[in-house]
Amino acid sequence: MPQVRLRVLPDRFGEPLPYACEAELLAGALPPGEPGEIVVSGGHVLGGYLGGVGDAETKWRDPATGTVWHRTGDAGYFDAQGRLWLLGRCSARAGDLYPFAVEVAAQFFPGVERAALAGCGERRVLFVEWRGTPDAAGLAGALEWAGLHEVRPVARIPLDSRLGTKVDYPKLRGMCRERR
């Protein structure tokens, strides 16, 4: 869509963007195949939030033009055909593995209701809500490519209170410390 400008920048989640101007931001965009943080600009992007709360974390403004780029907090990459592939939340990365591919693949496994990947220190833990009898060993085998350290059954995966559909990754990481 020509009204939306979208770039993938190196994943610096939780850090300010280091660009002095929009030309530097554009030059810092990653080539196809390189995963990073998705940023967008265009008429649909709010200039800021009420009272400026959250602006420092999610907005970057070109000092010369005032153009606002929104940091989505989502990771992705462009393929060679220019298609955007989503990888999940930047904050949910477990080492070099983003959660979306693992979570979606897990949900195709028989009996999985919902799955969410968390980096628990150096360990990759997949939390799973099961329908019926859990098959953690079978799921771990099916997802061998993900290098999981544990598949942990849970009664409920915590969801973001605002929408009730997105995984609340900070709460999920807090569950890493809970005993099973």
N, C-alpha and C positions, 0 to 999 in steps of 0.2 A: 504494500500500500504506500503510495507516494507521500501520504500525509504523515507517516510515521518514520522516524529515523531510528534505527536500531543498530547497536554495535555490541560486540563481545569484547570486554576488557579483561586483563589479568585479574584473577580472583584475589581481591584485597579486602574481603568481607571483614567488617569491623574496623577498617582503617580509612582515613580520609583519602580521596583520590589525589594523586600528586601533580595533576596537570595545571599549568599556569594559564592556559587558554584553550579554546575549543580546538584549534589546530593541533595542539599537543594531544588532546584526548582522542581525536580522530586518528592521528598517527600511531597512537598506542593500541589501537584495535588489533585483535588477534587474527591471524589468517585462518582459512578453513581448516577444520580438524582439531583446532586448539580450543580446549574448554576454558571457560572463564565466566565472569559475571555479566549478565545482560543489562544494558542500559538503554533507555529510550528517550526520545525527544520529539516534540511536535505539539500541535495545538491542544491535544488531549491531556497533556501533562500539566498538573497543577504547579503553580509557582511555589507553593509552600503549604504547610498545614496550619490549622488554627493555632495561633499563638507561637508559631514556629517550632512546636514540639515535634521532634523527629526529623526536622529538615537537615540537620548536620549529618545524620546517618544515611539519608536517602536522596538528597538533592545535591547536584553540582551545578553551579552557575558560572557561566563565562563572564569574567569581570568586565570585558569590553562590550559585549553585546547584550548581556542579561539572559541569553539563551539558557534554559534549564534542561538538564539531563536528569532523569529519574533512575536511581539505582534500584532495580527490581528485587535484588536479593536472590534471584534465581540464577542458576548456572545453566549454561548451554554452549553450543558450538554450531557453526555453519558447516554444512558439508560442501563438497566440490560443486554441487548444483545450486548452492545458495539457499538451501532449506535449513531452517533453524531446528535443532534437536534440543529438547529440554532434558536436563539431567537432575533437577531437584534443587532444593534450597542450598545456597552457598554455605550457610551456617550448619547444615546437616552433613557435610562432607566427612567421610570416615577415611582419613589418610588421603589417598589419591582417588578414592571411590565416592562418586556422588550417589545419593540414595535412590533416585527415581527408577533406574533400570532394574535394580535389585528388587525394589518393592513391587513393581509391575510384574516382573517375572514370577515372584513369589505368589502373587494373587492368581496366577494360572495353575498353581499346584492344587490338587484335590484337597478340599477341606479348609483351605485358607480363606478366612473372612476378610482380614486386613493385615498388612505387614508394614513395619517401619524399621529402617536401618539407623543405628546410632553408633557413633564412635565412642566407645567406652575406654578412655585412655588409648592404649595402643591396640585395643581389641575391637573387632567389628562384630556387633551383636544385632541380630535380626529379631525384633519383638514381633510375635504373631498372635493374633486372635484366631482361634480355630473354631470350626463348626464340626462337632463330633470329636472323634478320637484324634489327638495330635500325632503327627508323624514327623517329628523334628529331624530325625536321622535321614528320612527320605528327602525332605526339603533341603537339608544341608547338602546332600549328595547331588540333587538337581541344580543347586546353585554353587557348585564347587568352584566355578570360574570367579565367584565374588570373594573367595578367600575368607569366608565367615569363620569366626572363632566360636560362635555360639548361636543357636536358634532357641530363643527363650519364649515359651508360651506365657501369655498374660490374659487376664480377663478382659481388659480394655486398654487400648492404645490411647494416650491422652490427645485430645483434639483442641485446636485453637478455640478459645471461648467466643471470639467475635463471629466466626463463620460456622464452626462446628463440623468442618469438613477437612481442614488441613491438620496435619500432624503438628502437635506442639513439641518441637524438638528439644527445647530446653527442659521441659518436664520429662521427656523421654530419656534424655541423658541423666537426669536425676534418678531415674529408675535403674540405671546401671549399678548404683550403689546398694540397691535393695537386695536383700537375700531372697532366694527363691524358695 
